[in-house]
């Protein structure tokens, strides 16, 4: 990046990213999101991280899963749920609709 060059990101980042940017001799322009902006930003971040997982190679998948986990934990808290509530909801859905262990792919449904 040449001197004076700016790159716009417009996305939610982890708490220490501005510190890491500054340590690299660059300037990070950040702001704190208000309550109304936070859930949309977290859901956009979840989509971003899911796409990164989709494109990741085998050696990068664990890190991408960790990123998704971090975003899910933040969303859980912001939406007013506990981790246990989410785990229980997942257990109920698994009981009612199953999980993904059978690797089923639905091609079509006919009447």
Phi and psi restraints in degrees (value plus and minus 20) as a CYANA .aco file:
   2 UNK   PHI     -95.6   -55.6
   2 UNK   PSI     140.3   180.3
   3 UNK   PHI     -79.6   -39.6
   3 UNK   PSI     112.8   152.8
   4 UNK   PHI      66.4   106.4
   4 UNK   PSI     -29.0    11.0
   5 UNK   PHI     -92.0   -52.0
   5 UNK   PSI     118.6   158.6
   6 UNK   PHI    -139.3   -99.3
   6 UNK   PSI     120.7   160.7
   7 UNK   PHI    -141.7  -101.7
   7 UNK   PSI     103.3   143.3
   8 UNK   PHI    -108.1   -68.1
   8 UNK   PSI     114.1   154.1
   9 UNK   PHI    -132.0   -92.0
   9 UNK   PSI     -69.6   -29.6
  10 UNK   PHI      36.1    76.1
  10 UNK   PSI      32.6    72.6
  11 UNK   PHI    -170.6  -130.6
  11 UNK   PSI     139.7   179.7
  12 UNK   PHI     -91.0   -51.0
  12 UNK   PSI     116.7   156.7
  13 UNK   PHI    -149.2  -109.2
  13 UNK   PSI     141.8   181.8
  14 UNK   PHI     -83.6   -43.6
  14 UNK   PSI     136.0   176.0
  15 UNK   PHI     -76.3   -36.3
  15 UNK   PSI     -54.5   -14.5
  16 UNK   PHI    -112.7   -72.7
  16 UNK   PSI     -20.9    19.1
  17 UNK   PHI     -79.7   -39.7
  17 UNK   PSI     -64.9   -24.9
  18 UNK   PHI     -78.5   -38.5
  18 UNK   PSI     -60.1   -20.1
  19 UNK   PHI     -81.4   -41.4
  19 UNK   PSI     -62.3   -22.3
  20 UNK   PHI     -86.9   -46.9
  20 UNK   PSI     -59.9   -19.9
  21 UNK   PHI     -82.9   -42.9
  21 UNK   PSI     -66.7   -26.7
  22 UNK   PHI     -81.9   -41.9
  22 UNK   PSI     -58.9   -18.9
  23 UNK   PHI     -84.0   -44.0
  23 UNK   PSI     -43.6    -3.6
  24 UNK   PHI    -107.5   -67.5
  24 UNK   PSI     -12.6    27.4
  25 UNK   PHI      63.0   103.0
  25 UNK   PSI      -5.0    35.0
  26 UNK   PHI    -130.7   -90.7
  26 UNK   PSI     150.0   190.0
  27 UNK   PHI    -133.6   -93.6
  27 UNK   PSI     107.0   147.0
  28 UNK   PHI    -124.0   -84.0
  28 UNK   PSI     105.9   145.9
  29 UNK   PHI    -118.2   -78.2
  29 UNK   PSI      93.3   133.3
  30 UNK   PHI    -149.7  -109.7
  30 UNK   PSI     143.1   183.1
  31 UNK   PHI    -163.9  -123.9
  31 UNK   PSI     139.5   179.5
  32 UNK   PHI    -111.3   -71.3
  32 UNK   PSI     108.0   148.0
  33 UNK   PHI     -90.0   -50.0
  33 UNK   PSI     125.5   165.5
  34 UNK   PHI    -105.5   -65.5
  34 UNK   PSI     152.2   192.2
  35 UNK   PHI     -75.2   -35.2
  35 UNK   PSI     -61.6   -21.6
  36 UNK   PHI     -87.5   -47.5
  36 UNK   PSI     -45.1    -5.1
  37 UNK   PHI    -108.3   -68.3
  37 UNK   PSI     -39.8     0.2
  38 UNK   PHI     -88.7   -48.7
  38 UNK   PSI     -68.8   -28.8
  39 UNK   PHI     -82.8   -42.8
  39 UNK   PSI     -66.5   -26.5
  40 UNK   PHI     -80.3   -40.3
  40 UNK   PSI     -56.7   -16.7
  41 UNK   PHI     -87.4   -47.4
  41 UNK   PSI     -60.8   -20.8
  42 UNK   PHI     -87.8   -47.8
  42 UNK   PSI     -59.1   -19.1
  43 UNK   PHI     -89.0   -49.0
  43 UNK   PSI     -55.0   -15.0
  44 UNK   PHI     -85.4   -45.4
  44 UNK   PSI     -59.6   -19.6
  45 UNK   PHI     -85.1   -45.1
  45 UNK   PSI     -58.4   -18.4
  46 UNK   PHI     -81.9   -41.9
  46 UNK   PSI     -63.0   -23.0
  47 UNK   PHI     -83.6   -43.6
  47 UNK   PSI     -61.6   -21.6
  48 UNK   PHI     -80.7   -40.7
  48 UNK   PSI     -67.0   -27.0
  49 UNK   PHI     -87.5   -47.5
  49 UNK   PSI     -56.6   -16.6
  50 UNK   PHI     -83.8   -43.8
  50 UNK   PSI     -60.0   -20.0
  51 UNK   PHI     -86.4   -46.4
  51 UNK   PSI     -58.6   -18.6
  52 UNK   PHI     -83.8   -43.8
  52 UNK   PSI     -58.5   -18.5
  53 UNK   PHI     -84.0   -44.0
  53 UNK   PSI     -63.0   -23.0
  54 UNK   PHI     -78.5   -38.5
  54 UNK   PSI     -56.0   -16.0
  55 UNK   PHI    -111.8   -71.8
  55 UNK   PSI     -28.9    11.1
  56 UNK   PHI     -91.0   -51.0
  56 UNK   PSI     126.8   166.8
  57 UNK   PHI    -101.5   -61.5
  57 UNK   PSI     150.4   190.4
  58 UNK   PHI     -73.4   -33.4
  58 UNK   PSI     -56.8   -16.8
  59 UNK   PHI     -93.9   -53.9
  59 UNK   PSI     -37.3     2.7
  60 UNK   PHI    -124.2   -84.2
  60 UNK   PSI     -25.6    14.4
  61 UNK   PHI     -85.1   -45.1
  61 UNK   PSI     -59.6   -19.6
  62 UNK   PHI     -82.2   -42.2
  62 UNK   PSI     -64.3   -24.3
  63 UNK   PHI     -82.1   -42.1
  63 UNK   PSI     -59.3   -19.3
  64 UNK   PHI     -89.0   -49.0
  64 UNK   PSI     -59.1   -19.1
  65 UNK   PHI     -81.8   -41.8
  65 UNK   PSI     -58.6   -18.6
  66 UNK   PHI     -83.2   -43.2
  66 UNK   PSI     -59.2   -19.2
  67 UNK   PHI     -83.5   -43.5
  67 UNK   PSI     -64.2   -24.2
  68 UNK   PHI     -81.7   -41.7
  68 UNK   PSI     -63.4   -23.4
  69 UNK   PHI     -79.2   -39.2
  69 UNK   PSI     -64.0   -24.0
  70 UNK   PHI     -82.1   -42.1
  70 UNK   PSI     -62.7   -22.7
  71 UNK   PHI     -86.8   -46.8
  71 UNK   PSI     -61.7   -21.7
  72 UNK   PHI     -82.8   -42.8
  72 UNK   PSI     -58.7   -18.7
  73 UNK   PHI     -84.2   -44.2
  73 UNK   PSI     -61.3   -21.3
  74 UNK   PHI     -85.3   -45.3
  74 UNK   PSI     -63.9   -23.9
  75 UNK   PHI     -82.3   -42.3
  75 UNK   PSI     -61.9   -21.9
  76 UNK   PHI     -76.6   -36.6
  76 UNK   PSI     -68.2   -28.2
  77 UNK   PHI     -85.9   -45.9
  77 UNK   PSI     -67.4   -27.4
  78 UNK   PHI     -82.9   -42.9
  78 UNK   PSI     -54.7   -14.7
  79 UNK   PHI    -102.3   -62.3
  79 UNK   PSI     -21.7    18.3
  80 UNK   PHI      65.5   105.5
  80 UNK   PSI       1.4    41.4
  81 UNK   PHI    -127.1   -87.1
  81 UNK   PSI     141.0   181.0
  82 UNK   PHI    -119.8   -79.8
  82 UNK   PSI     141.5   181.5
  83 UNK   PHI     -79.3   -39.3
  83 UNK   PSI     -57.9   -17.9
  84 UNK   PHI     -84.4   -44.4
  84 UNK   PSI     -58.2   -18.2
  85 UNK   PHI     -83.0   -43.0
  85 UNK   PSI     -61.2   -21.2
  86 UNK   PHI     -87.2   -47.2
  86 UNK   PSI     -63.2   -23.2
  87 UNK   PHI     -81.5   -41.5
  87 UNK   PSI     -61.4   -21.4
  88 UNK   PHI     -85.5   -45.5
  88 UNK   PSI     -62.0   -22.0
  89 UNK   PHI     -81.7   -41.7
  89 UNK   PSI     -59.3   -19.3
  90 UNK   PHI     -85.3   -45.3
  90 UNK   PSI     -60.9   -20.9
  91 UNK   PHI     -82.1   -42.1
  91 UNK   PSI     -63.9   -23.9
  92 UNK   PHI     -81.6   -41.6
  92 UNK   PSI     -65.5   -25.5
  93 UNK   PHI     -82.9   -42.9
  93 UNK   PSI     -60.3   -20.3
  94 UNK   PHI     -83.0   -43.0
  94 UNK   PSI     -59.5   -19.5
  95 UNK   PHI     -87.2   -47.2
  95 UNK   PSI     -63.4   -23.4
  96 UNK   PHI     -95.7   -55.7
  96 UNK   PSI     -61.1   -21.1
  97 UNK   PHI    -140.1  -100.1
  97 UNK   PSI     -27.3    12.7
  98 UNK   PHI      70.6   110.6
  98 UNK   PSI     154.5   194.5
  99 UNK   PHI    -126.0   -86.0
  99 UNK   PSI    -160.4  -120.4
 100 UNK   PHI    -148.5  -108.5
 100 UNK   PSI      -4.1    35.9
 101 UNK   PHI     -90.1   -50.1
 101 UNK   PSI     -42.3    -2.3
 102 UNK   PHI    -105.2   -65.2
 102 UNK   PSI     -24.6    15.4
 103 UNK   PHI      37.6    77.6
 103 UNK   PSI      19.4    59.4
 104 UNK   PHI     -98.5   -58.5
 104 UNK   PSI     114.2   154.2
 105 UNK   PHI    -138.2   -98.2
 105 UNK   PSI      99.5   139.5
 106 UNK   PHI    -108.7   -68.7
 106 UNK   PSI      92.5   132.5
 107 UNK   PHI    -103.0   -63.0
 107 UNK   PSI     -65.1   -25.1
 108 UNK   PHI    -186.1  -146.1
 108 UNK   PSI     146.7   186.7
 109 UNK   PHI    -150.5  -110.5
 109 UNK   PSI     112.0   152.0
 110 UNK   PHI    -134.4   -94.4
 110 UNK   PSI     131.8   171.8
